[in-house]
Structure formats: C-alpha cells, structure tokens
Amino acid sequence: SGVFLEHSTDKTVVISEKPKVAVRRIEIPLKCTKNKNQTQTCPKNYYPKTLRAEDIDPSLNPVCPDYFRWIHEDLRPWKTSGITRDMVERANRTATFHLVIKGGKAYVKNIRKAIQTRDVFTIWGILQLLRKYPGKLPDLEIMFDTEDRPVIKSRDYKGPNATAPPPLFRYCGDKETFDIVFPDWSFWGWAEINIKPWDSILKDIKEGKKRKWIDREPYAYWKGNPFVDEKRQDLLKCNVTGQQDWNARLFIQDWILESQQGFKQSNVADQCTYRYKIYIEGYAWSVSEKYILACDSVTLIVQPQFYDFFMRSMQPVEHYWPIRNDDKCKSLKFAVDWGNNHKKKAHEIGKAASSFMQEQLKMDYIYDYMYHLLNEYAKLLKFKPRIPEGAMELCSEVMACQAEGLEGRKKKFMMESLVKGPSITNPCTLPPPYDTRALAAFLRRKNNSILQVKKWEKGYWESLNKHYAIKWGWRSKRNRKRPKIDGRSLHGCTIGFLQPVGVFLGMWNSVDSTSQ
C-alpha cells in the first residue's frame, strides 16, 4: 500500500507513505416503471457494461476457498473434447430452462415447469452475478435442471465409441454422474417456506448461536419431512420413547400446518439449541445442510449419496461427525456419548463447521464460485452462443419490480438479496486443479477418518457388552442367556457409568493420524 521503510541496525523508520485512494462504490437502484399497468422491461443503456480500472481495488484479491478446486473436476469430462452445440442441446431432454448470456445480458427460454420457484430464484441469483461483475462474464449457453437428482449417468459415456456427455447444470451430483453442480436457489431465499436469503440467515444464526454450546440440550436434534425418503423414516425409529433412548430428539415438520400458522416454528436460526444436529438426505441432497452446519452444533451427517458444490471439501471429524446409514440409532448414540465426554473436541468440530459457513460460504464467495464455474465452462464452448427462439431478456427489474405472490415474500426476498451495485474488487483467484496424487490423498484422508470412527464405534459397543457382562455376571453359569446391549437396555444409562470402557475414553488420542 505504498509504505517505504528505511532499515538500520536497531530500528525501522517510516520515511513516507503513499496515500491510498479510496475506491468509489457505485450503487445502481432498480429502475422500475411508475405505471403499474405497464409491463416492466429491461432499461436500455442503464447498467455499466464494464468497470474502469480505478473502480476496482487491486489490493483485495484473495485466493478462493479450496472447494473452488472442484470446478475443474466437474468440468473434466469436457476438458479434451470441448463442448459443442449438439452436446448442449442434448441436455434439453430434462432441462428446466435454457440460459444465454450474450453481451452481458441474460436471456432465458423456459422448457418445463420447475418445482415451486426454484427456477425463479436461480435465475435471480445469476442476474445478481451480472450486477456484481458487469461485463466480466463471456458469452455462454447453459441448460439447467432444477429437479433433485442428477441424471447424466457416467456409465452411459464410457468405452472407445462413447460420445461426450451433455453438460447439464443442477444443484447436486454424486459419484455416478456428470451433472455440473451449481449453488442452489435458496441462497436467494425459499419463499414457499419463508426461509430468508443466505446473507440474512447467516446474521440470524450468528445471533442464535449466542447460547453457549455447553448450555445446549445434550442430544442430537432433527426436524424435517420424513415422508420424502425411506432413510428419514428409518431415522424416526431412533426417537426417544419410554423404553429406549438413543440420544436423539426427532420432530416431524408439517409444512402445510406451519404455513397456516405463519411459520412460527420453522425459523432455522432458532434451531441452534442442541449440541448436536443431524443432517440426513431426503429424495436427494437437502438444502438444510448449510443451515445445520452454520449452527455451531456438532453436525452428525448420516452417510450421504449426493454432494453440493462446497461439501466435498469438508472433512469428517474436522467439520462434522459421520453417522452410519445401516445402523443409525447405535451410531447416533455413540456420537452423542462421545461428544458429551469430549466436550472441548466436540465443540471444536462444531466451531470449525460454523466458521467455514460464515467465512468461506459468505455470499461474496457464492458469486465468485458462480463466476468461475461459468467462466471456465465458457472457455470450453466450441460454438458461438446465440439467443434461442422464444427466449426472453431478463434483468432484475423484470423479475422484481412487479413480482407478486407468496404473501409478498417473493418480492421481499428479491429486494433483500439484490446486489446494490458493482463490486469494488475482482473475483477471488481460482486455485489450480488437484493433481492426481493430491486428490487421491485428500479422498484417502476422508475415507480413513470415516473408517476410524466406525472402528471407534465398534469398539465402544463391544466394550460396553463386555463391561455389562462382567458387572452383572452374565458370563456365570447361572446366566446362560447373555442379553445384547443396545439402546433399549441402556435407557437412562449415563455415559459416566461407561468410563471404565477404555476404548471409548482413549480414542481421541489417535484422531490426529486421520485428521491432519
């Protein structure tokens, strides 16, 4: 920043300091038509097409968070072949909308109806990206599918005569598919269930976290819709009853009733009152993931199939605690017992996740991720993007000025998440791709951490059975039938009673080998 120093043997003297010129921040309000009976159109020559160099602060250009590296992996299927128009048009089979960015403007052709307002708020998010970085995105065309599950199966594009897969954007992927993962619509608000834009949620959760972790309920909490998938219905079997306690407190979310009652019991910022929070997928990945991870509680993640754009860079035992899918109840009980006996370490896991959400998943980085993903995608295009017949030019004015419905929440969330004007900084610097060895080491570390937790869990239950056998004489000749220790027989049992179980108390000492 222009500070010049003279060094001597015993001191450093500031000779002169170059004054730092403040970069002016430009705000561009929406230009809505005053006549409500007149159809809103995009204003001409209103938005800047580019920014001058003096409008950008070059000193603020950090390297992007590590999860940006997955952009390279998600686009790898087209690294050699590039992307042709035919490939893009083949993605039309399941796409919800066709988006074209040309000359810094956005054009959208709707292909099929989306679930709720997923398409509306996804497109709104892209329009905010154009407001934040005017003129920076190159011309491009994408197909976007707003349904839940990825559909571009990798097995269909293998072999010597295989064609390149169609590039299709969506909110999640898995290891068997090539869908390109993009931030989900709820970052700009989920109007149907009154979940505010992510920026506002982060602030609310920060306030909600003021209840100290140690003062929270010492159980695992989950609230959601169990009827979207069998895994969630299976989870409900772990709820506390008069006969058993798996350390879980599970609640069914009735969204219809909640809507009728004004969403008084569904504010995600008010649900940070338990030491542990469970994340379990629904029909696919769930948007609840980021709200749970932001809570400062220990996130207990039931073994997932799907991933979103940031989760792949989070590590078990460092950012969350893995839960078995095939034995949820025992796995949950062990996790909570472990955490309540290792409070400092457990709280560190919760804090690591919430810090990740607050610092690495703030909206500036969401926009930067979108920018780099679309920019890298555009570099692969082997054709000149064109506006399809039937497409409509969209801008923030067209979407927000006359927005109606959902008791005003649609317009409210748009205005709340509106980017006020161009950024005074460039996007963060995209990190390079993983090299093969580094990626293999990263995945190996993640897998080893999960295996280590399974080993601890297995030892915990084996030692528990052994401990009870010795205490109650189940091995004596008079007790030929040895009861199996599980949550039913442990009802009311505190972990203090289990302190003689050495495998449980000593297991943290070995965690460093799997979490460095």
C-alpha positions in Angstrom: 0.0 0.0 0.0 2.9 2.3 -0.7 4.8 2.4 2.7 8.5 2.9 2.2 10.9 1.8 5.0 14.5 2.6 5.9 16.2 -0.2 7.8 19.0 0.4 10.3 20.7 -1.9 12.8 18.3 -1.3 15.6 15.1 0.3 14.2 12.8 0.7 11.2 11.8 4.3 10.2 8.8 5.1 8.1 10.1 7.7 5.6 7.0 8.3 3.5 3.6 6.7 3.0 1.8 6.8 -0.4 -1.8 7.8 0.3 -4.3 5.2 -0.6 -7.0 6.5 -2.9 -10.5 5.3 -1.8 -12.3 3.3 -4.4 -15.8 4.7 -5.0 -18.6 2.3 -4.5 -21.3 2.6 -7.1 -25.0 1.8 -6.3 -27.4 1.1 -9.1 -31.0 1.2 -7.8 -33.7 -0.7 -9.7 -35.3 1.3 -12.4 -39.0 0.3 -12.1 -41.7 1.7 -14.3 -44.0 4.0 -12.4 -47.1 2.8 -14.3 -48.2 -0.4 -12.7 -50.3 -1.2 -15.7 -47.3 -1.1 -18.0 -45.3 -4.2 -18.5 -41.8 -3.8 -17.0 -39.0 -4.1 -19.4 -35.2 -4.1 -19.0 -33.9 -0.5 -19.1 -31.6 0.4 -22.0 -28.2 1.9 -21.5 -28.7 2.0 -17.7 -26.2 -0.6 -16.5 -22.5 -0.2 -16.9 -21.1 -2.7 -19.5 -17.7 -2.7 -17.8 -15.9 -1.1 -14.9 -13.0 1.3 -15.1 -9.7 0.2 -13.5 -10.0 3.0 -10.9 -13.3 1.5 -9.7 -11.5 -1.7 -8.7 -9.4 -2.1 -5.6 -6.5 -4.4 -6.7 -5.2 -5.0 -3.2 -8.3 -7.1 -2.3 -7.9 -10.2 -4.4 -7.6 -13.3 -2.2 -7.2 -16.9 -3.4 -10.6 -18.6 -3.5 -11.5 -21.2 -0.8 -10.3 -24.7 -1.5 -13.7 -26.0 -2.6 -13.4 -24.0 -5.8 -11.0 -26.7 -7.0 -14.0 -28.9 -7.6 -14.9 -26.7 -10.5 -12.1 -28.2 -12.5 -13.2 -31.7 -11.6 -16.9 -31.0 -12.5 -15.8 -29.8 -16.0 -13.2 -32.5 -16.5 -15.5 -34.7 -18.8 -15.2 -32.0 -21.5 -11.6 -31.0 -21.0 -10.4 -32.9 -24.0 -13.4 -32.7 -26.3 -14.7 -29.2 -25.5 -18.4 -28.5 -25.6 -20.3 -28.4 -28.9 -23.8 -27.1 -29.6 -25.1 -30.6 -30.1 -23.9 -31.5 -26.6 -25.7 -28.6 -25.1 -28.9 -29.3 -27.0 -28.9 -32.9 -25.9 -29.2 -31.6 -22.3 -32.6 -30.2 -23.3 -34.1 -33.7 -22.5 -34.5 -32.9 -18.8 -33.6 -29.2 -18.5 -36.0 -26.7 -16.9 -34.6 -23.7 -18.6 -32.1 -22.6 -21.3 -30.0 -19.6 -20.3 -27.9 -17.5 -22.6 -25.6 -14.7 -21.6 -24.7 -12.5 -24.5 -23.1 -9.1 -24.4 -23.5 -9.0 -20.6 -27.3 -9.6 -20.8 -29.3 -12.6 -19.8 -31.9 -14.4 -22.0 -34.0 -17.3 -20.7 -36.2 -19.8 -22.5 -38.4 -21.9 -20.2 -38.5 -25.5 -21.2 -40.6 -27.1 -18.5 -42.2 -26.2 -15.2 -40.0 -26.1 -12.2 -40.7 -27.2 -8.6 -42.1 -24.1 -6.8 -39.9 -21.1 -7.5 -36.5 -22.9 -7.9 -36.0 -21.6 -11.4 -37.1 -18.0 -10.5 -34.6 -17.6 -7.7 -31.8 -19.5 -9.5 -32.2 -17.0 -12.4 -32.4 -14.2 -10.0 -29.1 -15.2 -8.5 -27.4 -15.2 -11.9 -28.8 -11.7 -12.6 -27.3 -10.6 -9.3 -24.0 -12.0 -10.5 -24.2 -9.8 -13.6 -24.9 -6.8 -11.4 -21.9 -7.6 -9.2 -19.4 -8.2 -12.1 -20.8 -6.2 -15.1 -19.1 -7.1 -18.4 -16.9 -9.8 -16.9 -18.7 -13.0 -18.0 -18.2 -14.1 -21.6 -21.0 -15.1 -23.9 -22.3 -18.6 -23.0 -25.2 -21.0 -23.1 -26.3 -23.5 -20.4 -29.1 -25.9 -19.8 -30.2 -26.0 -16.2 -32.3 -28.8 -14.5 -33.9 -27.7 -11.2 -35.1 -31.3 -10.2 -33.4 -33.0 -7.3 -31.4 -36.0 -8.5 -28.6 -35.9 -11.1 -29.4 -37.7 -14.3 -26.2 -37.7 -16.6 -25.0 -41.2 -15.8 -21.3 -41.6 -16.3 -21.7 -45.3 -17.3 -23.5 -44.2 -20.4 -20.4 -42.3 -21.7 -17.6 -44.9 -21.2 -15.9 -47.0 -23.8 -13.9 -46.4 -27.1 -17.0 -45.3 -29.1 -18.7 -43.3 -26.4 -19.9 -39.8 -27.0 -19.2 -36.9 -24.7 -21.9 -36.3 -22.1 -24.3 -33.4 -22.4 -23.4 -30.6 -19.9 -26.3 -30.1 -17.5 -26.3 -27.8 -14.5 -28.1 -28.7 -11.3 -27.9 -28.4 -7.5 -26.2 -31.7 -6.6 -24.2 -34.6 -8.0 -22.9 -38.0 -7.0 -20.0 -40.2 -7.9 -22.0 -42.0 -10.6 -23.0 -38.8 -12.6 -21.6 -35.9 -14.6 -24.1 -33.2 -13.7 -22.4 -29.8 -13.1 -23.0 -28.7 -9.6 -24.3 -25.1 -9.1 -25.3 -23.1 -5.9 -29.0 -23.8 -5.1 -31.9 -21.3 -5.3 -32.3 -21.0 -1.5 -29.1 -18.8 -1.3 -31.5 -16.0 -2.5 -34.5 -17.2 -0.4 -37.0 -20.0 -0.3 -40.2 -18.1 -0.5 -42.6 -21.0 -0.2 -41.4 -21.9 3.3 -40.3 -18.5 4.4 -36.5 -19.2 4.5 -34.8 -15.9 4.0 -31.7 -15.3 1.8 -28.5 -16.7 3.0 -26.9 -13.4 4.0 -29.8 -12.7 6.3 -29.8 -16.3 7.6 -26.1 -16.1 8.5 -26.7 -13.0 10.5 -29.7 -14.5 12.3 -27.8 -17.7 13.0 -24.9 -15.8 14.4 -27.3 -14.2 16.8 -29.0 -17.5 17.6 -25.6 -19.1 18.4 -25.2 -16.8 21.5 -26.5 -19.7 23.6 -23.2 -21.4 24.7 -22.6 -24.9 23.3 -22.2 -26.3 26.8 -25.6 -24.9 27.8 -27.4 -26.5 24.9 -29.5 -29.7 25.1 -27.0 -32.6 25.1 -28.9 -34.6 22.4 -29.0 -35.0 18.6 -31.7 -32.9 17.0 -33.5 -33.3 13.7 -36.7 -31.7 12.4 -37.9 -32.3 8.9 -40.2 -34.1 6.5 -39.7 -37.8 6.9 -42.0 -38.8 4.0 -39.7 -37.9 1.1 -37.4 -40.9 1.6 -37.2 -44.2 3.5 -33.9 -43.2 5.1 -35.7 -40.5 7.0 -38.5 -42.8 8.0 -35.9 -45.2 9.3 -34.3 -42.3 11.3 -37.5 -41.8 13.2 -37.0 -45.3 14.8 -34.2 -43.7 16.8 -36.5 -41.3 18.6 -36.7 -41.4 22.4 -39.6 -43.5 23.9 -40.4 -44.7 27.3 -38.4 -47.9 26.6 -35.3 -46.6 24.9 -33.1 -43.6 24.4 -30.7 -43.3 21.5 -29.8 -39.7 22.5 -31.9 -38.4 19.6 -34.7 -35.9 19.7 -36.6 -36.0 16.3 -39.5 -33.9 15.2 -41.8 -34.1 12.1 -42.1 -30.8 10.2 -45.6 -30.3 8.8 -45.1 -27.6 6.2 -48.8 -27.2 5.4 -49.7 -26.6 9.1 -46.6 -24.4 9.5 -47.7 -22.3 6.6 -51.2 -21.9 8.0 -49.7 -20.8 11.4 -47.4 -18.3 9.9 -44.1 -20.2 10.0 -43.7 -19.6 13.8 -42.0 -22.9 14.5 -39.7 -23.2 11.5 -37.1 -20.4 11.8 -33.8 -22.2 11.1 -32.0 -19.5 13.2 -33.9 -20.6 16.3 -32.9 -24.2 16.0 -29.4 -23.9 17.4 -30.4 -25.1 20.9 -29.0 -28.6 20.8 -25.3 -29.6 21.0 -25.8 -32.0 18.0 -27.8 -31.6 14.8 -28.5 -34.4 12.4 -28.2 -33.9 8.6 -29.9 -36.7 6.5 -30.7 -36.5 2.8 -34.2 -36.6 1.5 -35.0 -37.6 -2.0 -31.6 -36.2 -2.9 -29.3 -33.7 -1.2 -31.1 -31.3 1.1 -30.7 -27.5 1.3 -31.0 -27.9 5.1 -27.3 -28.9 5.1 -25.9 -25.4 5.2 -28.2 -24.2 7.9 -27.3 -27.1 10.1 -23.6 -26.7 9.6 -23.8 -23.0 10.4 -25.3 -23.6 13.9 -22.1 -24.1 15.9 -23.5 -27.5 17.0 -21.7 -30.7 16.0 -23.3 -31.8 12.7 -24.0 -35.5 12.6 -24.1 -36.4 8.9 -25.8 -39.7 8.0 -23.7 -41.2 5.2 -24.8 -39.2 2.1 -25.0 -40.3 -1.5 -25.1 -36.8 -3.0 -22.9 -33.7 -2.7 -23.4 -30.0 -3.4 -20.8 -27.6 -4.6 -19.0 -27.0 -1.3 -19.5 -30.1 0.8 -16.8 -32.1 -0.9 -14.0 -30.0 0.8 -15.3 -30.6 4.3 -13.6 -33.3 6.3 -15.1 -35.9 8.8 -14.0 -35.4 12.4 -12.8 -31.9 11.5 -16.0 -30.3 10.3 -18.7 -32.9 11.1 -19.2 -36.4 12.6 -20.1 -39.3 10.2 -23.1 -41.4 11.0 -23.7 -44.9 9.6 -26.6 -45.3 7.3 -27.1 -49.0 8.0 -27.2 -48.7 11.9 -28.3 -45.1 12.5 -29.5 -45.5 16.1 -26.4 -47.1 17.6 -24.2 -44.7 15.6 -26.1 -41.6 16.9 -26.0 -42.8 20.5 -22.2 -43.4 20.2 -21.6 -40.0 18.6 -23.5 -38.1 21.3 -21.9 -40.1 24.1 -18.5 -39.4 22.6 -19.2 -35.7 22.3 -20.6 -35.3 25.8 -17.4 -37.0 27.2 -15.1 -35.0 24.9 -16.8 -31.6 25.1 -13.9 -29.5 24.1 -13.1 -31.6 21.0 -16.8 -31.8 20.1 -17.2 -28.1 20.3 -14.2 -27.6 18.1 -15.8 -29.7 15.4 -19.0 -27.5 15.6 -17.0 -24.3 15.5 -14.9 -25.5 12.5 -18.1 -26.0 10.5 -19.8 -22.8 11.5 -16.6 -20.8 10.8 -16.5 -22.5 7.4 -20.0 -21.4 6.7 -19.5 -17.8 7.9 -16.1 -17.2 6.3 -15.9 -19.5 3.3 -19.5 -19.6 2.3 -20.5 -16.0 2.5 -22.3 -14.5 -0.5 -19.3 -12.9 -2.0 -17.8 -16.4 -2.4 -21.1 -17.8 -3.7 -21.0 -15.2 -6.5 -17.3 -15.9 -7.1 -18.0 -19.6 -7.4 -20.7 -19.0 -9.9 -18.5 -16.6 -11.9 -15.5 -19.0 -12.1 -17.7 -22.0 -12.9 -19.5 -20.2 -15.7 -16.2 -18.6 -16.9 -14.4 -21.9 -17.1 -17.4 -23.5 -18.7 -17.5 -20.8 -21.4 -13.8 -21.5 -22.2 -14.8 -25.0 -23.3 -17.5 -23.9 -25.8 -16.7 -24.6 -29.4 -19.5 -22.6 -30.9 -20.8 -19.1 -30.8 -23.7 -18.7 -28.3 -27.0 -17.4 -29.8 -30.3 -16.4 -28.3 -32.8 -19.2 -28.9 -36.2 -18.5 -30.4 -38.8 -17.9 -27.7 -36.2 -16.7 -25.1 -36.9 -13.5 -23.1 -34.4 -10.9 -21.9 -34.4 -10.9 -18.1 -33.0 -8.4 -15.7 -33.5 -7.6 -12.1 -36.2 -5.0 -13.0 -38.3 -7.5 -15.0 -38.2 -10.1 -12.2 -38.5 -7.9 -9.1 -40.4 -4.7 -9.9 -43.8 -6.3 -10.4 -43.2 -9.6 -8.5 -46.3 -10.9 -6.8 -47.3 -14.0 -4.8 -46.5 -16.0 -1.8 -47.8 -13.3 0.5 -45.2 -10.8 -0.7 -42.2 -13.0 0.2 -41.2 -13.4 -3.4 -40.6 -9.7 -3.9 -39.3 -9.2 -0.4 -36.6 -11.8 -0.7 -35.6 -10.5 -4.1 -35.2 -7.0 -2.7 -33.4 -8.4 0.3 -30.8 -10.2 -1.8 -30.5 -7.5 -4.5 -26.8 -6.7 -5.3 -26.7 -3.0 -4.8 -24.1 -2.3 -7.4 -20.8 -3.5 -9.0 -18.2 -5.0 -6.7 -15.1 -2.8 -6.0 -13.0 -6.0 -6.1 -12.3 -8.6 -8.7 -13.4 -12.2 -8.1 -11.1 -14.2 -5.9 -8.3 -16.0 -7.7 -9.3 -19.5 -8.8 -6.9 -22.2 -7.3 -5.4 -24.7 -9.7 -6.9 -28.2 -10.2 -5.9 -31.0 -7.9 -3.1 -33.1 -9.2 -3.8 -36.8 -9.2 -1.8 -37.6 -6.2 -3.1 -34.7 -4.1 -6.7 -35.6 -4.9 -6.1 -39.2 -4.1 -4.5 -38.3 -0.8 -7.4 -35.9 0.0 -10.0 -38.6 -0.6 -8.0 -41.2 1.2 -7.8 -39.0 4.3 -11.6 -38.5 4.2 -12.2 -42.3 3.9 -9.7 -43.1 6.6 -11.5 -40.7 9.0 -14.8 -42.4 8.4 -13.3 -45.8 8.9 -11.6 -44.7 12.1 -15.0 -43.5 13.5 -16.5 -46.9 12.6 -13.7 -48.6 14.4 -14.2 -46.5 17.5 -17.9 -47.2 17.4 -17.4 -50.9 17.0 -15.0 -50.9 19.9 -17.4 -48.9 22.0 -20.3 -51.4 21.6 -18.1 -54.4 22.1 -16.6 -52.9 25.3 -20.0 -52.0 26.5 -21.3 -55.5 26.1 -18.2 -56.9 27.9 -18.5 -54.3 30.7 -22.1 -55.2 31.4 -21.3 -58.9 31.2 -18.7 -58.6 33.9 -20.8 -56.2 36.1 -23.9 -58.4 36.1 -22.3 -61.8 35.9 -23.8 -62.7 32.5 -20.9 -65.0 31.9 -21.7 -67.1 35.0 -23.2 -70.5 34.7 -26.4 -69.3 36.2 -26.9 -66.8 33.3 -26.8 -68.8 30.2 -28.5 -66.2 28.0 -26.5 -63.1 27.6 -28.6 -60.0 26.9 -27.4 -57.9 24.0 -26.5 -54.3 24.9 -28.3 -51.8 22.8 -30.3 -48.6 23.2 -33.3 -50.4 24.7 -31.3 -51.8 27.6 -29.3 -48.6 28.0 -32.4 -46.4 28.7 -31.5 -44.0 31.4 -27.8 -45.1 31.5 -25.4 -42.2 31.6 -22.0 -42.2 29.9 -20.4 -41.6 33.3 -21.2 -45.2 34.1 -19.2 -46.2 31.0 -15.9 -44.6 32.0 -14.2 -47.9 32.6 -14.6 -48.6 28.9 -11.0 -47.7 27.9 -11.5 -47.9 24.1 -14.0 -45.1 24.4 -12.1 -42.7 26.6 -8.7 -43.2 24.8 -9.9 -43.0 21.2 -9.3 -39.3 20.7 -5.5 -39.8 21.0 -5.5 -41.5 17.6 -7.6 -38.9 15.8 -4.6 -36.8 14.7 -3.4 -39.5 12.4 -6.6 -39.2 10.3 -7.5 -35.5 10.6 -4.3 -33.6 9.8 
